[in-house]
Amino acid sequence: MKAKEFEEKFDDDMSDVIDDLDLSTVKRTNQAQTTINIDFPGWMLESLDKEANRLGVSRQSIIKVWLAERLEANAASKALQRADR
């Protein structure tokens, strides 16, 4: 299919173009997984497990979400500091 045809099909009905794409080789950038080991004190694991159980997610998931939130907040704070200069 030529790009022009694809664009027209997309403009007509976005849901129809997905069948025309080869998604078998799609990769998300900066999403490669790396395994690490972290030592936590027992009280911290207990707290993590309680919160993870309350939310119905795994310990690993809650750690990832909380770290991502903190990293995003830090990046936003730094961006604000640069903008204030």
N, CA, C and O atoms as a Maestro MAE file, in Angstrom:
{
 s_m_m2io_version
 :::
 2.0.0
}

f_m_ct {
 s_m_title
 :::
 protein
 m_atom[340] {
  # First column is atom index #
  i_m_mmod_type
  r_m_x_coord
  r_m_y_coord
  r_m_z_coord
  i_m_residue_number
  s_m_chain_name
  s_m_pdb_residue_name
  s_m_pdb_atom_name
  i_m_atomic_number
  :::
  1 25 0.850 -1.171 0.000 1 A "MET " " N  " 7
  2 3 0.000 0.000 0.000 1 A "MET " " CA " 6
  3 2 0.898 1.237 0.000 1 A "MET " " C  " 6
  4 15 1.883 1.298 0.736 1 A "MET " " O  " 8
  5 25 0.562 2.187 -0.802 2 A "LYS " " N  " 7
  6 3 1.312 3.436 -0.873 2 A "LYS " " CA " 6
  7 2 0.933 4.337 0.295 2 A "LYS " " C  " 6
  8 15 -0.159 4.224 0.852 2 A "LYS " " O  " 8
  9 25 1.836 5.223 0.654 3 A "ALA " " N  " 7
  10 3 1.622 6.108 1.799 3 A "ALA " " CA " 6
  11 2 0.348 6.926 1.643 3 A "ALA " " C  " 6
  12 15 -0.392 7.112 2.609 3 A "ALA " " O  " 8
  13 25 0.093 7.404 0.458 4 A "LYS " " N  " 7
  14 3 -1.110 8.225 0.208 4 A "LYS " " CA " 6
  15 2 -2.371 7.408 0.494 4 A "LYS " " C  " 6
  16 15 -3.310 7.899 1.120 4 A "LYS " " O  " 8
  17 25 -2.384 6.154 0.027 5 A "GLU " " N  " 7
  18 3 -3.530 5.272 0.278 5 A "GLU " " CA " 6
  19 2 -3.710 5.031 1.770 5 A "GLU " " C  " 6
  20 15 -4.827 5.046 2.287 5 A "GLU " " O  " 8
  21 25 -2.587 4.807 2.453 6 A "PHE " " N  " 7
  22 3 -2.631 4.579 3.898 6 A "PHE " " CA " 6
  23 2 -3.200 5.805 4.612 6 A "PHE " " C  " 6
  24 15 -4.045 5.675 5.498 6 A "PHE " " O  " 8
  25 25 -2.738 6.991 4.227 7 A "GLU " " N  " 7
  26 3 -3.232 8.224 4.841 7 A "GLU " " CA " 6
  27 2 -4.724 8.392 4.627 7 A "GLU " " C  " 6
  28 15 -5.453 8.758 5.548 7 A "GLU " " O  " 8
  29 25 -5.177 8.124 3.408 8 A "GLU " " N  " 7
  30 3 -6.603 8.250 3.113 8 A "GLU " " CA " 6
  31 2 -7.422 7.270 3.949 8 A "GLU " " C  " 6
  32 15 -8.476 7.619 4.480 8 A "GLU " " O  " 8
  33 25 -6.922 6.046 4.057 9 A "LYS " " N  " 7
  34 3 -7.618 5.040 4.850 9 A "LYS " " CA " 6
  35 2 -7.651 5.456 6.320 9 A "LYS " " C  " 6
  36 15 -8.673 5.313 6.990 9 A "LYS " " O  " 8
  37 25 -6.531 5.968 6.812 10 A "PHE " " N  " 7
  38 3 -6.458 6.439 8.195 10 A "PHE " " CA " 6
  39 2 -7.448 7.569 8.429 10 A "PHE " " C  " 6
  40 15 -8.175 7.577 9.423 10 A "PHE " " O  " 8
  41 25 -7.470 8.522 7.506 11 A "ASP " " N  " 7
  42 3 -8.387 9.658 7.652 11 A "ASP " " CA " 6
  43 2 -9.843 9.227 7.606 11 A "ASP " " C  " 6
  44 15 -10.688 9.818 8.278 11 A "ASP " " O  " 8
  45 25 -10.140 8.206 6.820 12 A "ASP " " N  " 7
  46 3 -11.515 7.723 6.695 12 A "ASP " " CA " 6
  47 2 -11.985 6.993 7.948 12 A "ASP " " C  " 6
  48 15 -13.094 7.224 8.431 12 A "ASP " " O  " 8
  49 25 -11.135 6.110 8.470 13 A "ASP " " N  " 7
  50 3 -11.526 5.309 9.634 13 A "ASP " " CA " 6
  51 2 -10.274 4.749 10.290 13 A "ASP " " C  " 6
  52 15 -9.726 3.751 9.823 13 A "ASP " " O  " 8
  53 25 -9.812 5.382 11.373 14 A "MET " " N  " 7
  54 3 -8.563 5.007 12.027 14 A "MET " " CA " 6
  55 2 -8.518 3.538 12.424 14 A "MET " " C  " 6
  56 15 -7.456 2.920 12.354 14 A "MET " " O  " 8
  57 25 -9.617 2.979 12.827 15 A "SER " " N  " 7
  58 3 -9.596 1.611 13.330 15 A "SER " " CA " 6
  59 2 -9.268 0.593 12.240 15 A "SER " " C  " 6
  60 15 -8.831 -0.515 12.550 15 A "SER " " O  " 8
  61 25 -9.467 0.943 10.984 16 A "ASP " " N  " 7
  62 3 -9.221 0.001 9.906 16 A "ASP " " CA " 6
  63 2 -7.738 -0.155 9.553 16 A "ASP " " C  " 6
  64 15 -7.367 -1.186 8.992 16 A "ASP " " O  " 8
  65 25 -6.888 0.808 9.852 17 A "VAL " " N  " 7
  66 3 -5.485 0.732 9.423 17 A "VAL " " CA " 6
  67 2 -4.665 -0.245 10.242 17 A "VAL " " C  " 6
  68 15 -3.613 -0.685 9.778 17 A "VAL " " O  " 8
  69 25 -5.091 -0.596 11.417 18 A "ILE " " N  " 7
  70 3 -4.300 -1.476 12.281 18 A "ILE " " CA " 6
  71 2 -4.036 -2.819 11.615 18 A "ILE " " C  " 6
  72 15 -2.981 -3.416 11.829 18 A "ILE " " O  " 8
  73 25 -4.966 -3.296 10.820 19 A "ASP " " N  " 7
  74 3 -4.784 -4.571 10.127 19 A "ASP " " CA " 6
  75 2 -3.730 -4.483 9.036 19 A "ASP " " C  " 6
  76 15 -3.213 -5.509 8.596 19 A "ASP " " O  " 8
  77 25 -3.404 -3.274 8.593 20 A "ASP " " N  " 7
  78 3 -2.410 -3.079 7.539 20 A "ASP " " CA " 6
  79 2 -0.996 -2.925 8.086 20 A "ASP " " C  " 6
  80 15 -0.050 -2.792 7.310 20 A "ASP " " O  " 8
  81 25 -0.837 -2.939 9.389 21 A "LEU " " N  " 7
  82 3 0.468 -2.746 10.002 21 A "LEU " " CA " 6
  83 2 1.043 -4.076 10.469 21 A "LEU " " C  " 6
  84 15 0.310 -4.962 10.909 21 A "LEU " " O  " 8
  85 25 2.359 -4.206 10.368 22 A "ASP " " N  " 7
  86 3 3.051 -5.377 10.893 22 A "ASP " " CA " 6
  87 2 3.533 -5.035 12.299 22 A "ASP " " C  " 6
  88 15 4.570 -4.392 12.457 22 A "ASP " " O  " 8
  89 25 2.801 -5.453 13.307 23 A "LEU " " N  " 7
  90 3 3.116 -5.115 14.690 23 A "LEU " " CA " 6
  91 2 4.050 -6.131 15.352 23 A "LEU " " C  " 6
  92 15 4.383 -5.991 16.529 23 A "LEU " " O  " 8
  93 25 4.469 -7.142 14.609 24 A "SER " " N  " 7
  94 3 5.304 -8.195 15.198 24 A "SER " " CA " 6
  95 2 6.697 -7.702 15.572 24 A "SER " " C  " 6
  96 15 7.358 -8.302 16.420 24 A "SER " " O  " 8
  97 25 7.143 -6.636 14.961 25 A "THR " " N  " 7
  98 3 8.494 -6.134 15.234 25 A "THR " " CA " 6
  99 2 8.485 -4.798 15.966 25 A "THR " " C  " 6
  100 15 9.528 -4.154 16.083 25 A "THR " " O  " 8
  101 25 7.339 -4.377 16.455 26 A "VAL " " N  " 7
  102 3 7.242 -3.099 17.149 26 A "VAL " " CA " 6
  103 2 7.985 -3.180 18.479 26 A "VAL " " C  " 6
  104 15 7.848 -4.149 19.225 26 A "VAL " " O  " 8
  105 25 8.773 -2.144 18.760 27 A "LYS " " N  " 7
  106 3 9.495 -2.064 20.022 27 A "LYS " " CA " 6
  107 2 9.250 -0.697 20.632 27 A "LYS " " C  " 6
  108 15 9.217 0.308 19.922 27 A "LYS " " O  " 8
  109 25 9.081 -0.656 21.928 28 A "ARG " " N  " 7
  110 3 8.924 0.603 22.636 28 A "ARG " " CA " 6
  111 2 10.308 1.087 23.039 28 A "ARG " " C  " 6
  112 15 11.082 0.342 23.638 28 A "ARG " " O  " 8
  113 25 10.614 2.323 22.713 29 A "THR " " N  " 7
  114 3 11.925 2.858 23.051 29 A "THR " " CA " 6
  115 2 12.068 3.018 24.554 29 A "THR " " C  " 6
  116 15 11.095 3.300 25.254 29 A "THR " " O  " 8
  117 25 13.273 2.838 25.040 30 A "ASN " " N  " 7
  118 3 13.605 2.951 26.464 30 A "ASN " " CA " 6
  119 2 12.775 2.029 27.349 30 A "ASN " " C  " 6
  120 15 12.528 2.348 28.513 30 A "ASN " " O  " 8
  121 25 12.350 0.907 26.820 31 A "GLN " " N  " 7
  122 3 11.534 -0.021 27.599 31 A "GLN " " CA " 6
  123 2 12.208 -1.374 27.806 31 A "GLN " " C  " 6
  124 15 11.577 -2.302 28.311 31 A "GLN " " O  " 8
  125 25 13.467 -1.501 27.427 32 A "ALA " " N  " 7
  126 3 14.170 -2.769 27.622 32 A "ALA " " CA " 6
  127 2 14.259 -3.064 29.129 32 A "ALA " " C  " 6
  128 15 14.554 -2.182 29.935 32 A "ALA " " O  " 8
  129 25 14.004 -4.291 29.470 33 A "GLN " " N  " 7
  130 3 14.000 -4.695 30.871 33 A "GLN " " CA " 6
  131 2 15.399 -5.140 31.295 33 A "GLN " " C  " 6
  132 15 16.084 -5.846 30.555 33 A "GLN " " O  " 8
  133 25 15.809 -4.729 32.467 34 A "THR " " N  " 7
  134 3 17.062 -5.155 33.073 34 A "THR " " CA " 6
  135 2 16.747 -5.637 34.477 34 A "THR " " C  " 6
  136 15 16.060 -4.951 35.234 34 A "THR " " O  " 8
  137 25 17.236 -6.792 34.821 35 A "THR " " N  " 7
  138 3 16.995 -7.336 36.148 35 A "THR " " CA " 6
  139 2 18.066 -6.834 37.104 35 A "THR " " C  " 6
  140 15 19.258 -6.856 36.798 35 A "THR " " O  " 8
  141 25 17.611 -6.377 38.281 36 A "ILE " " N  " 7
  142 3 18.536 -5.934 39.325 36 A "ILE " " CA " 6
  143 2 18.124 -6.565 40.648 36 A "ILE " " C  " 6
  144 15 17.004 -7.059 40.783 36 A "ILE " " O  " 8
  145 25 19.009 -6.550 41.602 37 A "ASN " " N  " 7
  146 3 18.704 -7.020 42.953 37 A "ASN " " CA " 6
  147 2 18.838 -5.845 43.902 37 A "ASN " " C  " 6
  148 15 19.820 -5.105 43.851 37 A "ASN " " O  " 8
  149 25 17.857 -5.677 44.763 38 A "ILE " " N  " 7
  150 3 17.883 -4.606 45.756 38 A "ILE " " CA " 6
  151 2 17.594 -5.230 47.117 38 A "ILE " " C  " 6
  152 15 16.678 -6.039 47.257 38 A "ILE " " O  " 8
  153 25 18.370 -4.853 48.100 39 A "ASP " " N  " 7
  154 3 18.130 -5.314 49.468 39 A "ASP " " CA " 6
  155 2 17.266 -4.285 50.185 39 A "ASP " " C  " 6
  156 15 17.609 -3.104 50.235 39 A "ASP " " O  " 8
  157 25 16.137 -4.742 50.741 40 A "PHE " " N  " 7
  158 3 15.235 -3.894 51.509 40 A "PHE " " CA " 6
  159 2 15.158 -4.413 52.933 40 A "PHE " " C  " 6
  160 15 15.232 -5.621 53.158 40 A "PHE " " O  " 8
  161 25 15.010 -3.517 53.893 41 A "PRO " " N  " 7
  162 3 14.767 -3.986 55.258 41 A "PRO " " CA " 6
  163 2 13.384 -4.655 55.335 41 A "PRO " " C  " 6
  164 15 12.490 -4.337 54.551 41 A "PRO " " O  " 8
  165 25 13.225 -5.567 56.269 42 A "GLY " " N  " 7
  166 3 11.978 -6.314 56.405 42 A "GLY " " CA " 6
  167 2 10.753 -5.441 56.559 42 A "GLY " " C  " 6
  168 15 9.719 -5.714 55.949 42 A "GLY " " O  " 8
  169 25 10.851 -4.378 57.377 43 A "TRP " " N  " 7
  170 3 9.691 -3.509 57.592 43 A "TRP " " CA " 6
  171 2 9.233 -2.869 56.284 43 A "TRP " " C  " 6
  172 15 8.038 -2.657 56.076 43 A "TRP " " O  " 8
  173 25 10.191 -2.560 55.400 44 A "MET " " N  " 7
  174 3 9.847 -1.928 54.134 44 A "MET " " CA " 6
  175 2 9.124 -2.922 53.219 44 A "MET " " C  " 6
  176 15 8.156 -2.563 52.550 44 A "MET " " O  " 8
  177 25 9.599 -4.173 53.193 45 A "LEU " " N  " 7
  178 3 8.926 -5.194 52.387 45 A "LEU " " CA " 6
  179 2 7.514 -5.451 52.886 45 A "LEU " " C  " 6
  180 15 6.594 -5.635 52.089 45 A "LEU " " O  " 8
  181 25 7.340 -5.464 54.203 46 A "GLU " " N  " 7
  182 3 6.003 -5.669 54.764 46 A "GLU " " CA " 6
  183 2 5.072 -4.539 54.335 46 A "GLU " " C  " 6
  184 15 3.930 -4.784 53.946 46 A "GLU " " O  " 8
  185 25 5.559 -3.315 54.408 47 A "SER " " N  " 7
  186 3 4.746 -2.160 54.002 47 A "SER " " CA " 6
  187 2 4.434 -2.197 52.511 47 A "SER " " C  " 6
  188 15 3.310 -1.914 52.096 47 A "SER " " O  " 8
  189 25 5.436 -2.545 51.710 48 A "LEU " " N  " 7
  190 3 5.220 -2.655 50.271 48 A "LEU " " CA " 6
  191 2 4.184 -3.728 49.959 48 A "LEU " " C  " 6
  192 15 3.291 -3.516 49.139 48 A "LEU " " O  " 8
  193 25 4.304 -4.874 50.610 49 A "ASP " " N  " 7
  194 3 3.372 -5.966 50.370 49 A "ASP " " CA " 6
  195 2 1.946 -5.600 50.784 49 A "ASP " " C  " 6
  196 15 0.993 -5.939 50.083 49 A "ASP " " O  " 8
  197 25 1.797 -4.918 51.907 50 A "LYS " " N  " 7
  198 3 0.455 -4.499 52.350 50 A "LYS " " CA " 6
  199 2 -0.173 -3.565 51.325 50 A "LYS " " C  " 6
  200 15 -1.338 -3.725 50.961 50 A "LYS " " O  " 8
  201 25 0.601 -2.594 50.862 51 A "GLU " " N  " 7
  202 3 0.062 -1.638 49.891 51 A "GLU " " CA " 6
  203 2 -0.204 -2.312 48.547 51 A "GLU " " C  " 6
  204 15 -1.211 -2.026 47.899 51 A "GLU " " O  " 8
  205 25 0.680 -3.191 48.133 52 A "ALA " " N  " 7
  206 3 0.478 -3.919 46.882 52 A "ALA " " CA " 6
  207 2 -0.786 -4.780 46.959 52 A "ALA " " C  " 6
  208 15 -1.572 -4.815 46.012 52 A "ALA " " O  " 8
  209 25 -0.982 -5.472 48.084 53 A "ASN " " N  " 7
  210 3 -2.191 -6.292 48.266 53 A "ASN " " CA " 6
  211 2 -3.446 -5.436 48.279 53 A "ASN " " C  " 6
  212 15 -4.471 -5.814 47.712 53 A "ASN " " O  " 8
  213 25 -3.361 -4.278 48.928 54 A "ARG " " N  " 7
  214 3 -4.511 -3.369 48.972 54 A "ARG " " CA " 6
  215 2 -4.918 -2.918 47.572 54 A "ARG " " C  " 6
  216 15 -6.104 -2.805 47.264 54 A "ARG " " O  " 8
  217 25 -3.907 -2.661 46.720 55 A "LEU " " N  " 7
  218 3 -4.174 -2.209 45.361 55 A "LEU " " CA " 6
  219 2 -4.397 -3.351 44.375 55 A "LEU " " C  " 6
  220 15 -4.831 -3.127 43.245 55 A "LEU " " O  " 8
  221 25 -4.095 -4.587 44.810 56 A "GLY " " N  " 7
  222 3 -4.278 -5.743 43.944 56 A "GLY " " CA " 6
  223 2 -3.215 -5.858 42.865 56 A "GLY " " C  " 6
  224 15 -3.492 -6.323 41.760 56 A "GLY " " O  " 8
  225 25 -1.988 -5.431 43.187 57 A "VAL " " N  " 7
  226 3 -0.872 -5.517 42.244 57 A "VAL " " CA " 6
  227 2 0.287 -6.239 42.913 57 A "VAL " " C  " 6
  228 15 0.249 -6.516 44.112 57 A "VAL " " O  " 8
  229 25 1.308 -6.539 42.138 58 A "SER " " N  " 7
  230 3 2.477 -7.212 42.702 58 A "SER " " CA " 6
  231 2 3.399 -6.199 43.381 58 A "SER " " C  " 6
  232 15 3.307 -4.996 43.138 58 A "SER " " O  " 8
  233 25 4.274 -6.701 44.221 59 A "ARG " " N  " 7
  234 3 5.284 -5.863 44.870 59 A "ARG " " CA " 6
  235 2 6.132 -5.162 43.819 59 A "ARG " " C  " 6
  236 15 6.413 -3.969 43.932 59 A "ARG " " O  " 8
  237 25 6.535 -5.905 42.800 60 A "GLN " " N  " 7
  238 3 7.358 -5.336 41.739 60 A "GLN " " CA " 6
  239 2 6.630 -4.196 41.027 60 A "GLN " " C  " 6
  240 15 7.238 -3.172 40.718 60 A "GLN " " O  " 8
  241 25 5.357 -4.364 40.770 61 A "SER " " N  " 7
  242 3 4.587 -3.323 40.088 61 A "SER " " CA " 6
  243 2 4.522 -2.043 40.902 61 A "SER " " C  " 6
  244 15 4.710 -0.953 40.363 61 A "SER " " O  " 8
  245 25 4.260 -2.166 42.178 62 A "ILE " " N  " 7
  246 3 4.144 -0.964 42.999 62 A "ILE " " CA " 6
  247 2 5.487 -0.247 43.115 62 A "ILE " " C  " 6
  248 15 5.533 0.983 43.137 62 A "ILE " " O  " 8
  249 25 6.574 -1.005 43.190 63 A "ILE " " N  " 7
  250 3 7.897 -0.380 43.234 63 A "ILE " " CA " 6
  251 2 8.149 0.381 41.935 63 A "ILE " " C  " 6
  252 15 8.622 1.517 41.968 63 A "ILE " " O  " 8
  253 25 7.838 -0.230 40.795 64 A "LYS " " N  " 7
  254 3 8.038 0.426 39.504 64 A "LYS " " CA " 6
  255 2 7.204 1.704 39.392 64 A "LYS " " C  " 6
  256 15 7.706 2.741 38.957 64 A "LYS " " O  " 8
  257 25 5.948 1.625 39.779 65 A "VAL " " N  " 7
  258 3 5.069 2.793 39.684 65 A "VAL " " CA " 6
  259 2 5.567 3.914 40.582 65 A "VAL " " C  " 6
  260 15 5.646 5.064 40.150 65 A "VAL " " O  " 8
  261 25 5.900 3.595 41.809 66 A "TRP " " N  " 7
  262 3 6.356 4.632 42.733 66 A "TRP " " CA " 6
  263 2 7.676 5.250 42.281 66 A "TRP " " C  " 6
  264 15 7.862 6.462 42.390 66 A "TRP " " O  " 8
  265 25 8.589 4.428 41.775 67 A "LEU " " N  " 7
  266 3 9.851 4.974 41.275 67 A "LEU " " CA " 6
  267 2 9.613 5.861 40.051 67 A "LEU " " C  " 6
  268 15 10.211 6.930 39.928 67 A "LEU " " O  " 8
  269 25 8.752 5.422 39.165 68 A "ALA " " N  " 7
  270 3 8.445 6.221 37.976 68 A "ALA " " CA " 6
  271 2 7.830 7.560 38.371 68 A "ALA " " C  " 6
  272 15 8.185 8.598 37.814 68 A "ALA " " O  " 8
  273 25 6.902 7.537 39.339 69 A "GLU " " N  " 7
  274 3 6.281 8.781 39.805 69 A "GLU " " CA " 6
  275 2 7.329 9.731 40.369 69 A "GLU " " C  " 6
  276 15 7.298 10.931 40.094 69 A "GLU " " O  " 8
  277 25 8.245 9.202 41.147 70 A "ARG " " N  " 7
  278 3 9.283 10.031 41.762 70 A "ARG " " CA " 6
  279 2 10.231 10.599 40.710 70 A "ARG " " C  " 6
  280 15 10.594 11.774 40.772 70 A "ARG " " O  " 8
  281 25 10.628 9.781 39.756 71 A "LEU " " N  " 7
  282 3 11.514 10.244 38.694 71 A "LEU " " CA " 6
  283 2 10.842 11.316 37.836 71 A "LEU " " C  " 6
  284 15 11.479 12.296 37.449 71 A "LEU " " O  " 8
  285 25 9.555 11.128 37.541 72 A "GLU " " N  " 7
  286 3 8.816 12.126 36.766 72 A "GLU " " CA " 6
  287 2 8.676 13.431 37.541 72 A "GLU " " C  " 6
  288 15 8.803 14.513 36.968 72 A "GLU " " O  " 8
  289 25 8.415 13.332 38.841 73 A "ALA " " N  " 7
  290 3 8.306 14.529 39.673 73 A "ALA " " CA " 6
  291 2 9.634 15.277 39.729 73 A "ALA " " C  " 6
  292 15 9.665 16.505 39.655 73 A "ALA " " O  " 8
  293 25 10.728 14.533 39.861 74 A "ASN " " N  " 7
  294 3 12.054 15.163 39.877 74 A "ASN " " CA " 6
  295 2 12.345 15.853 38.554 74 A "ASN " " C  " 6
  296 15 12.869 16.967 38.540 74 A "ASN " " O  " 8
  297 25 12.013 15.208 37.442 75 A "ALA " " N  " 7
  298 3 12.245 15.801 36.126 75 A "ALA " " CA " 6
  299 2 11.416 17.066 35.951 75 A "ALA " " C  " 6
  300 15 11.897 18.054 35.397 75 A "ALA " " O  " 8
  301 25 10.165 17.039 36.425 76 A "ALA " " N  " 7
  302 3 9.304 18.220 36.322 76 A "ALA " " CA " 6
  303 2 9.841 19.358 37.182 76 A "ALA " " C  " 6
  304 15 9.820 20.519 36.772 76 A "ALA " " O  " 8
  305 25 10.317 19.023 38.364 77 A "SER " " N  " 7
  306 3 10.885 20.033 39.255 77 A "SER " " CA " 6
  307 2 12.112 20.675 38.634 77 A "SER " " C  " 6
  308 15 12.270 21.895 38.691 77 A "SER " " O  " 8
  309 25 12.970 19.881 38.051 78 A "LYS " " N  " 7
  310 3 14.166 20.411 37.394 78 A "LYS " " CA " 6
  311 2 13.799 21.294 36.212 78 A "LYS " " C  " 6
  312 15 14.429 22.327 35.986 78 A "LYS " " O  " 8
  313 25 12.780 20.892 35.458 79 A "ALA " " N  " 7
  314 3 12.346 21.691 34.313 79 A "ALA " " CA " 6
  315 2 11.819 23.043 34.770 79 A "ALA " " C  " 6
  316 15 12.069 24.058 34.120 79 A "ALA " " O  " 8
  317 25 11.090 23.065 35.886 80 A "LEU " " N  " 7
  318 3 10.590 24.325 36.435 80 A "LEU " " CA " 6
  319 2 11.735 25.220 36.901 80 A "LEU " " C  " 6
  320 15 11.705 26.435 36.709 80 A "LEU " " O  " 8
  321 25 12.741 24.603 37.516 81 A "GLN " " N  " 7
  322 3 13.899 25.370 37.974 81 A "GLN " " CA " 6
  323 2 14.639 25.993 36.804 81 A "GLN " " C  " 6
  324 15 15.089 27.136 36.885 81 A "GLN " " O  " 8
  325 25 14.767 25.238 35.709 82 A "ARG " " N  " 7
  326 3 15.444 25.795 34.531 82 A "ARG " " CA " 6
  327 2 14.619 26.923 33.920 82 A "ARG " " C  " 6
  328 15 15.174 27.909 33.436 82 A "ARG " " O  " 8
  329 25 13.309 26.781 33.941 83 A "ALA " " N  " 7
  330 3 12.436 27.813 33.367 83 A "ALA " " CA " 6
  331 2 12.476 29.101 34.172 83 A "ALA " " C  " 6
  332 15 12.286 30.185 33.621 83 A "ALA " " O  " 8
  333 25 12.722 28.990 35.478 84 A "ASP " " N  " 7
  334 3 12.770 30.170 36.349 84 A "ASP " " CA " 6
  335 2 14.064 30.958 36.203 84 A "ASP " " C  " 6
  336 15 14.151 32.094 36.669 84 A "ASP " " O  " 8
  337 25 15.046 30.383 35.578 85 A "ARG " " N  " 7
  338 3 16.353 31.067 35.441 85 A "ARG " " CA " 6
  339 2 16.307 32.168 34.454 85 A "ARG " " C  " 6
  340 15 17.316 32.835 34.225 85 A "ARG " " O  " 8
  :::
 }
 m_bond[339] {
  # First column is bond index #
  i_m_from
  i_m_to
  i_m_order
  :::
  1 1 2 1
  2 2 3 1
  3 3 4 2
  4 3 5 1
  5 5 6 1
  6 6 7 1
  7 7 8 2
  8 7 9 1
  9 9 10 1
  10 10 11 1
  11 11 12 2
  12 11 13 1
  13 13 14 1
  14 14 15 1
  15 15 16 2
  16 15 17 1
  17 17 18 1
  18 18 19 1
  19 19 20 2
  20 19 21 1
  21 21 22 1
  22 22 23 1
  23 23 24 2
  24 23 25 1
  25 25 26 1
  26 26 27 1
  27 27 28 2
  28 27 29 1
  29 29 30 1
  30 30 31 1
  31 31 32 2
  32 31 33 1
  33 33 34 1
  34 34 35 1
  35 35 36 2
  36 35 37 1
  37 37 38 1
  38 38 39 1
  39 39 40 2
  40 39 41 1
  41 41 42 1
  42 42 43 1
  43 43 44 2
  44 43 45 1
  45 45 46 1
  46 46 47 1
  47 47 48 2
  48 47 49 1
  49 49 50 1
  50 50 51 1
  51 51 52 2
  52 51 53 1
  53 53 54 1
  54 54 55 1
  55 55 56 2
  56 55 57 1
  57 57 58 1
  58 58 59 1
  59 59 60 2
  60 59 61 1
  61 61 62 1
  62 62 63 1
  63 63 64 2
  64 63 65 1
  65 65 66 1
  66 66 67 1
  67 67 68 2
  68 67 69 1
  69 69 70 1
  70 70 71 1
  71 71 72 2
  72 71 73 1
  73 73 74 1
  74 74 75 1
  75 75 76 2
  76 75 77 1
  77 77 78 1
  78 78 79 1
  79 79 80 2
  80 79 81 1
  81 81 82 1
  82 82 83 1
  83 83 84 2
  84 83 85 1
  85 85 86 1
  86 86 87 1
  87 87 88 2
  88 87 89 1
  89 89 90 1
  90 90 91 1
  91 91 92 2
  92 91 93 1
  93 93 94 1
  94 94 95 1
  95 95 96 2
  96 95 97 1
  97 97 98 1
  98 98 99 1
  99 99 100 2
  100 99 101 1
  101 101 102 1
  102 102 103 1
  103 103 104 2
  104 103 105 1
  105 105 106 1
  106 106 107 1
  107 107 108 2
  108 107 109 1
  109 109 110 1
  110 110 111 1
  111 111 112 2
  112 111 113 1
  113 113 114 1
  114 114 115 1
  115 115 116 2
  116 115 117 1
  117 117 118 1
  118 118 119 1
  119 119 120 2
  120 119 121 1
  121 121 122 1
  122 122 123 1
  123 123 124 2
  124 123 125 1
  125 125 126 1
  126 126 127 1
  127 127 128 2
  128 127 129 1
  129 129 130 1
  130 130 131 1
  131 131 132 2
  132 131 133 1
  133 133 134 1
  134 134 135 1
  135 135 136 2
  136 135 137 1
  137 137 138 1
  138 138 139 1
  139 139 140 2
  140 139 141 1
  141 141 142 1
  142 142 143 1
  143 143 144 2
  144 143 145 1
  145 145 146 1
  146 146 147 1
  147 147 148 2
  148 147 149 1
  149 149 150 1
  150 150 151 1
  151 151 152 2
  152 151 153 1
  153 153 154 1
  154 154 155 1
  155 155 156 2
  156 155 157 1
  157 157 158 1
  158 158 159 1
  159 159 160 2
  160 159 161 1
  161 161 162 1
  162 162 163 1
  163 163 164 2
  164 163 165 1
  165 165 166 1
  166 166 167 1
  167 167 168 2
  168 167 169 1
  169 169 170 1
  170 170 171 1
  171 171 172 2
  172 171 173 1
  173 173 174 1
  174 174 175 1
  175 175 176 2
  176 175 177 1
  177 177 178 1
  178 178 179 1
  179 179 180 2
  180 179 181 1
  181 181 182 1
  182 182 183 1
  183 183 184 2
  184 183 185 1
  185 185 186 1
  186 186 187 1
  187 187 188 2
  188 187 189 1
  189 189 190 1
  190 190 191 1
  191 191 192 2
  192 191 193 1
  193 193 194 1
  194 194 195 1
  195 195 196 2
  196 195 197 1
  197 197 198 1
  198 198 199 1
  199 199 200 2
  200 199 201 1
  201 201 202 1
  202 202 203 1
  203 203 204 2
  204 203 205 1
  205 205 206 1
  206 206 207 1
  207 207 208 2
  208 207 209 1
  209 209 210 1
  210 210 211 1
  211 211 212 2
  212 211 213 1
  213 213 214 1
  214 214 215 1
  215 215 216 2
  216 215 217 1
  217 217 218 1
  218 218 219 1
  219 219 220 2
  220 219 221 1
  221 221 222 1
  222 222 223 1
  223 223 224 2
  224 223 225 1
  225 225 226 1
  226 226 227 1
  227 227 228 2
  228 227 229 1
  229 229 230 1
  230 230 231 1
  231 231 232 2
  232 231 233 1
  233 233 234 1
  234 234 235 1
  235 235 236 2
  236 235 237 1
  237 237 238 1
  238 238 239 1
  239 239 240 2
  240 239 241 1
  241 241 242 1
  242 242 243 1
  243 243 244 2
  244 243 245 1
  245 245 246 1
  246 246 247 1
  247 247 248 2
  248 247 249 1
  249 249 250 1
  250 250 251 1
  251 251 252 2
  252 251 253 1
  253 253 254 1
  254 254 255 1
  255 255 256 2
  256 255 257 1
  257 257 258 1
  258 258 259 1
  259 259 260 2
  260 259 261 1
  261 261 262 1
  262 262 263 1
  263 263 264 2
  264 263 265 1
  265 265 266 1
  266 266 267 1
  267 267 268 2
  268 267 269 1
  269 269 270 1
  270 270 271 1
  271 271 272 2
  272 271 273 1
  273 273 274 1
  274 274 275 1
  275 275 276 2
  276 275 277 1
  277 277 278 1
  278 278 279 1
  279 279 280 2
  280 279 281 1
  281 281 282 1
  282 282 283 1
  283 283 284 2
  284 283 285 1
  285 285 286 1
  286 286 287 1
  287 287 288 2
  288 287 289 1
  289 289 290 1
  290 290 291 1
  291 291 292 2
  292 291 293 1
  293 293 294 1
  294 294 295 1
  295 295 296 2
  296 295 297 1
  297 297 298 1
  298 298 299 1
  299 299 300 2
  300 299 301 1
  301 301 302 1
  302 302 303 1
  303 303 304 2
  304 303 305 1
  305 305 306 1
  306 306 307 1
  307 307 308 2
  308 307 309 1
  309 309 310 1
  310 310 311 1
  311 311 312 2
  312 311 313 1
  313 313 314 1
  314 314 315 1
  315 315 316 2
  316 315 317 1
  317 317 318 1
  318 318 319 1
  319 319 320 2
  320 319 321 1
  321 321 322 1
  322 322 323 1
  323 323 324 2
  324 323 325 1
  325 325 326 1
  326 326 327 1
  327 327 328 2
  328 327 329 1
  329 329 330 1
  330 330 331 1
  331 331 332 2
  332 331 333 1
  333 333 334 1
  334 334 335 1
  335 335 336 2
  336 335 337 1
  337 337 338 1
  338 338 339 1
  339 339 340 2
  :::
 }
}
